[in-house]
Amino acid sequence: MEPASGSQFELRRGGQRLVVVEVGAGLREYEVDGQPILDGFGIDQFADGGRGQPLLPWPNRLADGRYDFGGQQLQLPITETSRNNAIHGLTRWLNWTVADRAEDGIRLAHMLHPQPGYPFVLALEVEYALTRGGLSVTTSAHNRGRHALPFGAGQHPYFTVGTTLVDDAILHVPSERRLLLDPDRRLPTGETASSRGTDVDFSKPRAIGRTVVDECYCGLERDAEGRIWATVASPKRKLTIWADHHYQYLQVFTGDTLAPERRRRGLAIEPMTCPPDAFNSKVDLIMLEPDERRMLQWGVDLTVL
């Protein structure tokens, strides 16, 4: 029987084991010494809730699937029908091909050809590499067409630190600002707000508890290497999710709107280069000129407590 997510590619290094899938070039499993790091999905399942998927060529939501670019009004398919948005890009359900493979790494590629709503030629690659300290993910974009194109990137992993629910996990997001999002469509209002002192303030490490989190944090602190980061921890383990200078936002989601059996089982920490609806607002949107390439990185550092 063919797996629901296509061919399965298992990577190993030391006690680390990672499973990457053909469909969407996503992450299905990640474990260390037999303990899960991702709240993934089974081989007979597909990636529900965006689970582990790269979000290309835009992350998050695009209002009405409509935007103006290069003097054209463009219309993309509505893929979040309940809110009338186009969501999480165009490559999540496409087959990717293996460009290179080793025991502890793999590079998958996809050529995104012109289509209604995105009439551009974009060569994409996603490379996963297991390192001594964890996981490194490199996303590459190359404009192979004759015209400039809009581009953004993100990824949608759900993490676990061995707690039954995320309630008992300790979260640290070093930011005191978040985008204000419309409560119905989850689109930016154009304003930011302080999270200091609110129930979604994780600028200091604390337990998530029963807090419902579906926030886009901005103005994040950067470490000495210029990376944004967040940590999630328990007495069993600690994960640091980091992203390079291209990434400006972290969407954090406790999964309360997922299917009942999935709710609050894993914590989505989604690095994003741009905010929701960036094709319209143009905020932090990457404009790739013809033949221009861009390479971005995020990853997971593992610390066993």
Buried (B, 14 or more C-beta within 10 A) or exposed (E): EEBBBBBEBEBEBEEBBBBBBBBBBBBBBBBBEEEBBBBBBEBEEBBEBBBBBBBBBBBBBBBBBBBEBEEEEBEBEBBBEEBEBBBBBBBBEBBBEBEEEEEBBBBBBBEBEEEEBBBBBBBBBBBBBBBEEBBBBBBBBBBBBEEBBBBBBBBBBBBBBEBEBBEBBBBBBBBBBBBEBBEEBBBBEEEBEEBEEEEBBBBEBEBBEEBBBBBBBBBBEBEEEEBBBBBBBBEEBBBBBBBBEBBBBBBBBBBBEBEEEBBBBBBBBBBBBBBBBBBBBBBBBBEBEEEBEBEBBBBBBBEEE
